[in-house]
Amino acid sequence: MTQAKALEASFLAEMLGQAGLGAPSEEFGGGHGEEQFASFLKQEQARLMVEKGGIGLAEMIFRSLSERDNAAP
């Protein structure tokens, strides 16, 4: 389950980036430092989202892998 949650967090971080989170602001931008650390912010926010329940992707992955392992001879 830990790995499934990590995968969901990675997915959410990518989606947050595509939605514009962490993009440099036009006003009062933090310069190169802001650009360097924006990915850390997205990853941490995604991890916290997963801790609070996420979007259910981790549960689906975990169930799918569990069913596959149980079906294997």
Number of C-alpha atoms within 10 A of each C-alpha: 13 9 11 17 21 15 17 24 26 18 15 22 23 16 14 17 16 11 10 9 16 18 14 15 11 7 6 7 12 12 10 9 9 15 13 11 11 15 18 12 14 21 19 14 16 23 20 13 16 21 11 9 12 17 13 11 18 21 16 13 17 16 14 12 14 12 11 10 10 9 8 6 4
